[in-house]
Amino acid sequence: MSVMDLNKSISEESFRVTPVRQVNARFPVTALDSIVPPPASVQFLMKRAFDIFASISALIVLAPLLLVVAALIKMDSPGPVLFKQTRWGKNCRAIKVYKFRSMRTDMQDVSGVAQTVRNDPRVTRVGAFLRRSNIDELPQLLNVLKGDMSVVGPRCHAIGMRAGGMLYEELVPEYHHRHAMRPGITGLAQMRGLRGPTDRPAKARARIASDLHYVENFSILMDIRIIIGTLVSELTGGKGF
């Protein structure tokens, strides 16, 4: 199968988005701590086994790159190599997510509420490259190994994150349904290119609709297609900044 055929097979039409208002009620949300997680199954056991294998393997193989990146960050600007931020985890549990630091320590927003914009003055020289290539996300492999995250899942959002000037919870009433599963390093929304600042409500709704579709229709096959689609997308030109 050629790259072009592969891109076509993982296109948006391959994963039709379920409108937010039609999301299945099997994940009822009456409070932030009352999300009903998906039932245990062989598929979920396989998913966790894959997460453990993939995170350990990637950390070993990428160790030289991770050390080089850490050294470049230290040489480029003062401050720690890793950036830790509190984000939504499974069942709305707060988790600490790791990233390579890409901003100046005196200007970074630990809360994550202030979204990054193009040519953001907070971003360091090394950080700009890390964000553009998504290398800054690699420390999240530690979160996957710990069990806080998965390789594939809804994007891990900072608590209090806004879209179009509104809290996600206010913009999309079903927002917390996406937390019925572990957040992922990549996901259906990211594979489709739904990245960057959510300055317009329509952008945010499109991302959440993709997340909810994934939660409803999860399968190992879908995870594999999302991983391949993400790799193809990044190799043909990432859009991070």
C-alpha positions in Angstrom: 0.0 0.0 0.0 1.4 3.4 -1.0 1.6 6.4 1.4 -1.1 8.0 -0.7 -3.4 5.0 -0.4 -2.7 4.8 3.3 -3.5 8.5 3.8 -6.8 7.9 2.0 -7.7 4.9 4.1 -7.3 6.9 7.3 -9.0 9.9 6.0 -11.8 11.6 7.9 -14.4 9.6 6.0 -12.9 6.4 7.4 -13.8 7.7 10.9 -17.1 9.5 10.6 -17.5 11.9 13.6 -20.6 11.3 15.7 -22.2 14.7 16.4 -21.8 15.7 20.0 -25.5 15.7 20.6 -25.7 12.0 19.5 -23.0 10.6 21.7 -24.1 7.3 23.3 -25.5 7.7 26.8 -23.5 4.7 28.1 -21.0 7.1 29.6 -23.3 9.3 31.7 -21.8 12.3 33.4 -23.6 13.7 36.4 -20.5 15.1 38.2 -16.8 15.3 37.5 -16.1 12.3 39.5 -18.9 10.1 38.3 -17.8 9.1 34.8 -18.5 5.5 34.0 -15.4 4.0 32.4 -15.7 1.6 29.5 -16.1 -2.1 30.5 -13.0 -4.2 30.8 -12.4 -6.4 27.8 -9.7 -8.2 25.9 -9.3 -5.1 23.7 -8.5 -2.9 26.7 -6.1 -5.4 28.1 -4.4 -5.6 24.7 -4.3 -1.8 24.6 -2.6 -1.6 28.0 -0.1 -4.3 27.1 0.8 -2.4 23.9 1.2 0.8 25.9 3.7 -0.8 28.2 5.6 -2.5 25.4 5.6 0.6 23.2 6.7 3.0 26.0 9.5 0.9 27.2 10.8 0.1 23.7 10.6 3.8 22.6 12.3 5.0 25.8 15.2 2.6 25.2 15.5 3.3 21.5 15.2 7.1 21.8 17.4 7.4 24.9 20.3 9.0 22.9 18.0 11.5 21.3 16.4 12.3 24.7 19.8 13.0 26.2 20.8 15.2 23.3 17.6 17.2 23.6 18.0 17.6 27.3 21.5 19.0 26.8 20.3 21.4 24.1 17.6 22.7 26.4 20.1 23.3 29.2 22.5 25.1 26.9 19.7 27.3 25.3 18.1 28.7 28.4 18.2 28.4 32.2 15.7 26.2 33.9 14.7 22.5 34.2 14.7 20.2 31.3 11.2 18.9 31.9 8.0 20.8 32.2 5.3 19.4 34.4 1.6 20.4 34.1 -1.6 19.3 35.8 -4.1 18.0 33.2 -7.2 15.9 33.0 -6.7 12.2 33.3 -9.0 9.2 33.1 -12.3 9.7 35.1 -11.4 13.4 35.5 -8.5 12.5 37.8 -5.8 15.2 37.8 -2.5 13.9 36.6 1.0 15.4 36.1 2.0 15.3 32.5 5.7 15.6 31.4 7.0 17.5 28.4 10.4 18.8 27.4 10.5 22.5 28.4 10.1 24.7 25.3 9.5 28.1 27.0 11.4 30.5 29.1 10.9 29.7 32.8 10.1 33.4 33.6 7.3 33.5 31.0 5.8 30.0 30.9 2.2 29.4 32.0 2.1 26.3 34.3 -1.7 26.3 34.2 -1.8 25.9 30.5 -4.7 28.4 30.2 -2.7 30.8 28.1 -2.5 28.9 24.8 0.6 29.1 22.5 0.3 31.3 19.5 2.4 31.5 16.3 5.7 33.4 17.0 5.0 33.2 20.7 7.7 35.2 22.5 7.7 32.7 25.4 9.1 29.9 23.2 12.9 29.4 23.2 14.9 28.8 20.1 15.3 25.1 20.8 11.7 25.0 22.0 10.4 26.2 18.7 12.1 23.2 16.9 10.9 20.8 19.6 7.3 22.0 19.3 7.3 22.1 15.5 8.6 18.5 15.4 6.6 17.4 18.4 9.7 16.1 20.1 8.6 18.0 23.2 5.9 15.4 23.7 8.3 12.4 24.0 8.6 12.6 27.8 4.9 11.6 27.9 6.1 8.1 27.3 6.8 8.1 31.0 3.2 8.9 31.6 2.2 6.0 29.4 4.4 3.7 31.3 3.0 4.9 34.6 -0.5 4.2 33.4 -1.7 7.9 33.4 -1.8 8.0 29.6 -2.0 5.8 26.6 -0.3 6.0 23.3 -3.6 6.7 21.6 -6.6 8.5 23.2 -8.3 11.9 23.6 -5.8 14.7 23.8 -4.7 15.5 27.3 -6.0 18.9 28.2 -4.9 21.3 30.9 -7.5 21.8 33.6 -9.3 25.1 33.0 -8.4 25.1 29.3 -10.5 27.5 27.2 -11.6 27.6 23.6 -13.0 30.7 22.0 -12.8 32.4 25.4 -15.0 29.7 27.0 -14.2 26.7 29.2 -14.5 23.5 27.2 -17.1 22.3 29.7 -19.3 25.3 28.9 -18.7 25.1 25.2 -19.4 21.3 24.9 -21.7 19.9 27.6 -20.6 16.4 26.8 -16.9 17.4 27.2 -16.1 15.1 30.1 -17.3 12.0 28.3 -13.9 12.0 26.6 -12.3 11.3 30.0 -13.9 7.9 30.2 -10.6 6.7 28.7 -6.9 7.5 29.3 -5.7 10.5 27.4 -3.3 9.8 24.6 0.0 11.2 23.2 -1.9 11.2 19.9 -5.5 10.7 18.9 -8.1 10.8 16.1 -8.3 14.6 16.3 -4.5 15.0 16.0 -4.3 12.5 13.1 -6.9 14.7 11.3 -4.8 17.8 11.7 -7.0 19.3 14.4 -4.2 21.0 16.2 -3.0 24.4 17.3 -4.8 27.2 19.2 -8.6 26.8 19.6 -9.4 30.4 19.0 -12.8 29.6 17.5 -15.5 27.5 19.1 -16.0 25.5 15.8 -12.4 24.2 16.1 -12.9 23.1 19.6 -16.2 21.3 18.9 -14.6 19.5 15.9 -11.8 18.2 18.2 -14.2 17.1 21.0 -16.5 15.4 18.4 -13.5 13.4 17.2 -12.6 12.5 20.8 -16.1 11.3 21.6 -16.2 9.3 18.4 -13.0 7.6 19.4 -14.3 6.8 22.9 -17.5 5.3 21.5 -15.8 3.3 18.8 -12.4 2.3 20.2 -10.7 -0.8 18.9 -7.1 -1.9 18.6 -7.5 -1.6 14.8 -8.5 2.0 15.1 -5.5 2.6 17.4 -3.1 1.1 14.8 -4.6 3.2 12.1 -4.3 6.4 14.2 -0.7 5.6 15.0 0.1 5.0 11.3 -1.8 8.1 10.3 0.0 10.3 12.8 3.4 9.1 11.7 2.5 9.7 8.0 1.2 13.2 8.9 4.3 14.1 10.9 6.7 12.7 8.3 5.0 14.8 5.6 5.2 18.0 7.6 4.2 18.6 11.2 2.1 21.7 12.1 3.2 22.3 15.6 4.3 25.6 17.0 
